[in-house]
Amino acid sequence: MSDGDSIDNSSQEKLQSDKPLPRSKKRRFTPIKIANQIPKKRRMEIEKALEDQESTPKKWTRNSGPKNHNFLRKRITPGTIRHLECELLDVEIGESWPIPVSIIHGHRPGPTVTLIGAVHGDELVGPLSLTYLLGNNFLGEDKAIDPNSLAGTIRIIPITNLPGYRRRSRYFPDGRDLNRYFPGNPESNTTSRVAKTIWSQIISGSDYIVDLHTAGKGRTNIPQIRANLAHPSTNKIARAFGIETILDSKGPRGSLRRVSNENDIAAIAFEGGGPDEADPESVQIAIFGILNLLRSLRMIPGYPSKPRFRILASGSVWIRSNQSGLIDVLTPAGSFVEKDEIVASITDPEVPGENHDVKTPITGLLISTATHPFVHAGSPIGHLLPVTRGISTLKTRLDEEGCLIISGSDGDPPWRDDDEIEDISVIGEWSGGNPDAEWGTENKESEEET
Ligand SMILES: [Zn+2]
């Protein structure tokens, strides 16, 4: 936990705690609203987490002078940028997979934020947005991230799964999914050893993690945040990202964000677009969100942008095919669809002239759709957040096609106070335990999200 995690007065009332909160928990900046956004059971878990949280001593203070940042046995002086390499495997001969790591060490003290891309090697939105952030448009004197005015440290790892990236594969060469093996084991399989290196060299010592992903093969996601909202500092940065859709879940076992939370490191996953593509909107929104987050943490100057509303979802509904054949998705991911609206059409090349419509069972926001046309009866076609409240608010941000205009995709939104943001709760469960469990895949190890 870092300094700056705070609870606002309304949450304090909701906690119904007899004893007053310690001084350090009083409002500093971004308040955490926990009321009426998600189901009662989950809300109580979140409230309990906030209650149980002990006051942790500050690891850094704005009053102390600039200090060196020690990383990978290098000493990085305040106000500088260093581009280093971290070897994923500890070997004397053969391939060690050195991955690029850039450290921006601010002139002023502050938290350490780690931005990580391509944990899955075929997911390119992370590598692209992080490479842009390290470019001349965003980094340098008088730019959004200026080491001379930065408070704290930013670690940027654009490509984590380097061998997978080179082979255009989600997996490591041993066929394993890195995002199921944290915190890793130096005596175990290849992927587990890599996980251990990343965990001990890059993740530990971080206060906040942003893990950038896309949907898996055969589907696409609208830009969204996934976060365990019962972890207070994670809850804070999930909101600070400044986009509309937040899915509340702990993350799969062994995933970076889940294991980070278990070690009291705040961690969110951003998802946008699909694999093997450079979805420009997702890249733009990822950059927008990261800058928002850094502003919220007061690491860089400027006010964070806030969305008109947030959809805080604890569950979803699946749209499935009842036929086998080839689908044509008529409503793209991001569409707001009304009950019984036709969302896809299915044909069979062996039965020309016939087609079957797929209708949405419920009104809601389509957050993910299939991109591969091949389906069987029962195949998921779309993933829907069943929105029942706040529909009129949501409709104020739909484009001509009925798609959600996501903050960051159409320039900076106007300044908003926290109490101007409407929280739209989506109540339910994640079928299979995780947001992506129903998609399935040819590889059993990645049946769950991100
Ligand atoms: Zn992923």
Residues whose N, C-alpha, C, O or C-beta is under 5 A from the ligand:
A	BS01	ZN	H120 E123 H213 T214 T450
